[in-house]
Every structure is written in C-alpha cells, then in structure tokens.
Amino acid sequence: MVNILQGVLILMRLVLFGLTLGLTLISFQAYTKRESQRLQYAFIGFAFLSMGVAVTNLTTQVGVTSDLGSDLLYLQIAETIPFIIGFAMIYVSLYR
C-alpha cells in the first residue's frame, strides 16, 4: 500500500511541475507576442515558481531517501528563495 501511495505522490508532483512549466510557457509566449514590462515580470515570476517546485521535489526526494540532518534544513531554506522571488515578481507584474 505504501508503494502505491508513493507512486501516486510522485505522479502528483510530476503533474504539479508540468502545470508550472505550462504557466511559464504560456507567460513567455504572451511576452514574446506583446513585449511589455508587466508580462516580462510575470514570465520571470512563473519561471522562478517552476524552479521552486523543481527544487522542492528534489529536496523532498533527498529527505526521504537519506538522513542529512541539519544539511536538509539548509536545502529547505534554499527551496523557499525561488518561491519568494517568483511571487514577488508576479506581485510586481500585477501592480506595476
């Protein structure tokens, strides 16, 4: 049963990563069609969110398969940085 749940979790994470990449691609296409600073900020924001999801997936896999202790804490701190930048850029794109 645990193996099935792990498989479902991996599938869900892949779907999440695919959705963030899709948003990044759509925002890039919108930016290339009509170059504006707002669309550029949105594209950069979605790119950082995609990076954050990817790093989170890697960090979670490392945490499950090994016992890194305090080093895992550094990885978890580092995974929040792309999310902070991404959401800040989306915020700027909406209010600039």
ROSE-255999 format. One line per 4 residues: number of its first residue (from 1); their letters; for each residue y, z, x of C-alpha. Coordinates in steps of 0.1 Angstrom, whole numbers. Layout:
BEGIN
NUM) A) Y,Z,X  ...
# end
This chain:
BEGIN
1) MVNI) 0,0,0  24,8,29  18,-26,44  27,-43,11
5) LQGV) 59,-23,9  68,-31,45  63,-68,37  85,-66,6
9) LILM) 112,-48,27  111,-75,54  113,-102,27  143,-84,11
13) RLVL) 161,-82,44  155,-119,51  170,-127,16  200,-105,24
17) FGLT) 205,-122,57  202,-156,41  227,-147,14  252,-135,41
21) LGLT) 247,-167,61  252,-187,29  285,-170,22  296,-176,58
25) LISF) 287,-213,55  305,-217,22  336,-200,35  335,-222,67
29) QAYT) 332,-253,45  362,-242,24  382,-235,55  375,-269,70
33) KRES) 384,-287,38  417,-269,34  428,-251,65  447,-220,57
37) QRLQ) 451,-187,73  436,-169,43  404,-190,44  402,-186,82
41) YAFI) 403,-148,78  377,-149,50  354,-170,71  357,-147,101
45) GFAF) 351,-117,78  319,-132,64  307,-141,99  311,-105,110
49) LSMG) 293,-93,79  264,-117,87  264,-103,122  264,-67,109
53) VAVT) 234,-75,86  215,-90,116  222,-61,139  213,-36,111
57) NLTT) 180,-54,106  173,-53,144  183,-17,147  161,-7,117
61) QVGV) 131,-25,133  137,-8,166  140,26,149  107,21,130
65) TSDL) 87,8,160  99,32,187  112,67,193  146,61,210
69) GSDL) 161,94,200  198,96,209  198,59,220  191,49,184
73) LYLQ) 223,67,174  243,45,197  227,14,182  236,27,147
77) IAET) 272,33,157  273,-2,172  260,-17,140  289,-5,120
81) IPFI) 315,-22,141  308,-58,127  310,-44,92  343,-27,98
85) IGFA) 358,-59,113  342,-81,86  356,-60,57  390,-57,74
89) MIYV) 392,-95,78  382,-100,41  408,-75,31  435,-93,52
93) SLYR) 424,-126,36  430,-112,1  463,-95,7  480,-117,33
# end
